[in-house]
Amino acid sequence: MLDDLDQIAIDPDQDLASVRRCIGLMADATEKMETFLSDYAFLSEEEQIHFFKYLKPQLDGRRIYYTQLLRIFNRGPVWNDGQKVAHLKAQLQQIDGYYQRNSELYLYHRLGESYNDRLYFLRGLDDLIPDIDYYPVFLDKRYHTRKSFQYGVFFANEMLTRFLHRQLGADTGITPMALPGPGQKQH
């Protein structure tokens, strides 16, 4: 499914059909994953941690990413290039604000840490705290752990940041900055 999504080109100059198609694929994938999780018993804590730390955030992240792209395209200015650039930069500022509000967890994520994995990525904790920046519909404890959704937001924001920098580079001559992938240390 992730390979199918990667094959769909997202071009803001086209209509929004490609983004809508991706959102449809994500809705189907989310439903299948929830059905799978309802009946699946993880074989070990390590397997559960791996799923909720690495695999589930990719699914959540892509769902957020495509939804955010749709929002950015729908709310963006149409005629004025200066307004388009300002709109894209404002999106980057919102992402930066999310990173700042969640800087401790983001550092944990970026450094590939694991010392709190049992606390963050095992299901069954009763104190699942909602991420107020996103919809509470994602907080069903059967399908999320304490930090799995925030890892999905990080994944989405990393994709959005690369996309927005590519757009700004095309519109303004700004060279997109290279972002290290998850688990890679920044120098």
N, C-alpha and C positions, 0 to 999 in steps of 0.2 A: 504494500500500500504506500509506504514512504517513497519507493521508487516511482510509483505511478504519479505521486504528487510532484516529485522532482522533474518529471517530464512535461508538466504543464507550465508553460512560460507565463510569467506575470509581467505584463507590460501596461503601465498606467495610461498609455496613449490608446489602448484598445478599449472596447467596452468591458464591463466587469464580468463577462461570462466565465473567464478562466478562474477568477477568484471565487465566484459562486460554485463552480464545479468542484474546486478544492474544498470548500465548506461542506458541500454535499458528501464528498468522499470522507471527510472527517466525521460527519454525523454518523455515517454508516459504520466507520471503524470504531467510533466510541461506543455505539450500541453493541457491536460484536465483542469488544473488549469487556464491557460491563457484564454481558451474558457469560463470557468465559470466566471472569473473576467471581461471579456468583456461585459457580459450581467447583471452582478450583481450590485445592488445598496446597499451599506451597510446601515443598519438600523440606525446606530448611529456612532459617532466618536469613542466611546469606542469599538464597534465591529470591526471597521476598524483598530484601534490601536492594538487590540488583534491579529487580523489576521496577520498584517505586523510585529508585534514584536515577536510573538511566533510561529505561524503556518507556514507562508511563509519562515522564515529563516530555519526551519527544512527541507523543500523541497530543497531550494537553497543549504543548507549546505550539505545535502546528495549528491546532484549532484556534488558539488565541491569535497567532500570527495572521492567518487568513481573515479572521474576523476583524482584526485591527486594520489590515490592508483595505478591507471593504469600507470601514469607517473613515480611513484617511482619504480614500478616493471619493467617497460620497460627500465629505465635508470640505474637501479642498477647493480652493478657488479655481475657476475655469479659464479666465482670460488673461489675467495679469501675471507675468512671470515673476515679478518681485513679490507678489502675494503668495505665489506657489512656493517660492524659496522660504519665505517667512513661515508658511504653514508647515513645511517639512522640518525646518529647524525647531519649531515649537514642539513637534512630535518627538524629536531627539531630546529636547529639554524635559519632556514628560518621562521619557525612559530614564534619563539621568536621575530625575527625582526619585523614581522607583528604586534604582540602585542605591541611592543615598539613604533612603528609608530602610533598606534591607541590606546595608553594607556588610554587616557581620556574616550573614548567611551567604551573601554573594562572594565574599572572600573565601569562605569555607568551600563553596562550589568551585571557584576559579582555581584554588590551590589543590583541588582533588582530595580534600581531607576526608577522613573516615571515622574519627574518634567519636562523633555523635550519631553515627548512622543508625544504630539501634533505636535511639530516641526519635530521630527524624523520619525514618523510612520503614518502620514496622506498623502494621495496622493494629487497631484495638485501643488506641489511647483515647481516653474520654475527654481530654481537654483540647480537642482540635480547634484551633483559633482561626477564625476566618481572615482571609486576606482582603481587607476592605477596598483594595484597588480593583478587585475583580468580582465577578458575580458569585454569590454564595451557593449557586446551584452545583458548583464543582466540589462541594465540601462533604459529600456523602462518604462516611468513614469506610464503607465497603469498598470504595474505589479510590480512596486517597489516604495518604498518611499525613502526619503533621507538616511536613515540608515538601512533599512530592509536587503539589500544585505550584508552589513558589519556584521550584526548579523548572517546571513547565513555563512559568512566566519568564524566567531567565533565558530559557531556550528561545522563546518567542521574541524577547527583546533583543537578543543577539542577532537573530535573523532580521528583525525590523531595522536594527541599527545598520547592518550591512546594506539592506535594501535602500534605506533613506540616504546613506552616504553615496551609494551609486547614483541615486536620483540627483542629489545635490552636486555631485561631480559632473554629471551630464549637463545640469542647468547652470552651474556657476563656475566650472573649471576647478572646483575643489577636488583634490585628490583624496579618494576614500582612504580612511585609516584602516590598517590591518588589525583585526582583532584576533587574539589567540583563541583557540577553541576551548571548550570546557575541559578542565583538568590540566591545561597547559599553563605554565607559569609565565606571568608577564615580566619583561626585563626592564 
